[in-house]
Amino acid sequence: MAEVLVLVDHVDGEIKKTTYELLTAAKALGSPSAVVVGGAGAADKLADGLTEHGADKIYAAETDSTDFLAPEVAVLESLIGSAAGVLISASANGKEVAGRLAVRTGSGLLSDVVGVTGDGVQHSIFGGAYTAEAKANTEHPVITVRPGAIDIEASAGAGARESVEVPAASGRQATVTGREPIQGGSRPELTEATVIVSGGRGVGSAEDFTVVEGLADSLGAAVGASRAAVDSGYYPPQFQVGQTGKSVSPQLYIALGISGAIQHRAGMQTSKTIVAVNKDEEAPIFEVADFGIVGDLFKVAPQLQDEVTKRKG
């Protein structure tokens, strides 16, 4: 059975949920091989979780060098020769790695995939308006998978370990001089969250975004924002959900004061259950909502928060 490379997404010794989704998807194409790129000892911390979720092989590409961009590209390029494909999370960093890898290796690139089978993939196109079936004609396609699109199926793999070198970057025209991670706070990260509460232009101001945060905290949820809210300065850009922000697919997505422009819907309409609150009964968000409330979010959200708090008590 041909191996399928899975780029492991990890932070501070913790495997992101998207990696387990990729390992599940990889089983439809062949034998999953997890590729860990990180500092010394990174693979040791992650090996058990990867093995439990189906990794037959774990490639440990460890280096303390942080002065060049996207070392994952060079590592995957060195391993891709015998692979049936490469699966990467459709995060901001994952998309960059995938694009660079596809160009370097002459591979077909299948992006924003929401389903993987032995016959090809299904991916979201035209801003999420359609789901298309596609198959690359190249030997080892590079596939980016939308976070939350694949249901995780835990099944143990062999977990065989193999160390690989991180190829030296030659002829590079840019050098990384420093890295400063964004401080995410105590709430779940957007692409990892099972529940998300998002606010739009209807929230009205940055100060009033506390109504979104309050409901989110009562549910243990992540906070998101529409592009209109971000452009208006209501919430930081890293929390933007949509075609030009982050694509999410939680179990529950609550949209407060979001009209539902196609740009936003493209990033969230694969959520399992969508609840929308908007004063405009003609708002496009209601077209994709499972439950819609026509009303004032400043009245509805606090009532919902109180009810959630009572149920938890």
Secondary structure, 3 states (H helix, E strand, C coil): CCEEEEECCEECCEECHHHHHHHHHHCCCCEEEEEEEECCCHHHHHHHHHHHCCCCEEEEEECCCCCCCCHHHHHHHHHHHHCCEEEEECCHHHHHHHHHHHHHHCCCEEEEEEEEECCEEEEEEHHHCEEEEECCCCCCCEEEECCCCCCCCCCCCCCEEEECCCCCCCCCCCCCCCCCCCCCCCCCCHHHCCEEEEECHHHCCCHHHHHHHHHHHHHCCEEEECHHHHHCCCCCHHHEECCCCECCCCCEEEEECCCCCHHHHCCCCCCCEEEEEECCCCCHHHHCCCEEEECCHHHHHHHHHHHHHHHHC
